[in-house]
């Protein structure tokens, strides 16, 4: 499942609150900062602070024990010649995780936000890249939570632009980029 939409921090705050309080999902960075651990976010406010910090990554992995095993954070070795002297970072990986990306304003354009997750069929095709196999995940629950999040976002939309849902605060921008 893949779903793209436009949202500004006020809209993103509502989505983050829904993810944490209604869906009861835990929120982690997809990638850590260089030479740092993965961060878990326990409030919508900390997620928005992350977005406003100018951080390298604004992509989050969403997980609940009901989905299946959370794989270990994978350490990624980096080439210090290409990464300003940095040698590693971590990635939060798992076939049944939901991914949430909040787009941001850049050069006068609002970039799209995005949610996605693998289907069971897709997971089986990519399972060789992950610690836990596709059969270890609760695909009915992954699908249910993904649909619930998509439905929540769609209900918050006040208009569309080129087929993408646009949430309330984002509707005031007018300049969108995909």
Phi, psi and omega in degrees: 000133176226136180213125181248148183200171178245131182209143173257173184310323178297318177291318181297325178299317179297319179294314180299318177299317180297315180302314184282318189264324182266314179277344179058039178267148172271144187240125180233155169297144170292314177234145175279167168294162178304135175055037178223165176280163172293142178260138170256136181255128185251359177214155177297325180299319180290330176293315180294323176300318178300316180296323182278355185276351184075026183296159179295319185240130172240028178252133185239150173254133182249134185213151172217148176303335179294340180281324184143191185289133174276120181292159177298151173292130183266130178278128180251122178280134182246154175275110184300337178291333182257352185234039176051041176088353181282145185247344180200166169203173180245156176230138174267112186238148175176135184298327185259013178281148172266143180248137179231125178237127176259119176289165183221168175283133176209127179053038176081006180237140174271124179270150187292151171263170192202139167234150178197164169198158176290152163274168178299320179298314178298318181300320179296325180290330183255003187302331181297343180268000188234156181291311181262134183285169183298329182288351181271358183253151177269092188290332175296319180288321176302312181295317180299313181292321177298316178294319180299316179294316178298317179297317178301313181295316181299322179291335178279344182292140178249347178198180175229154173225119182049037178087357179262136175292140179239122181278170190311299183296322180293335182293342181276350184283301179088335179251113184239152178227141178244000000 
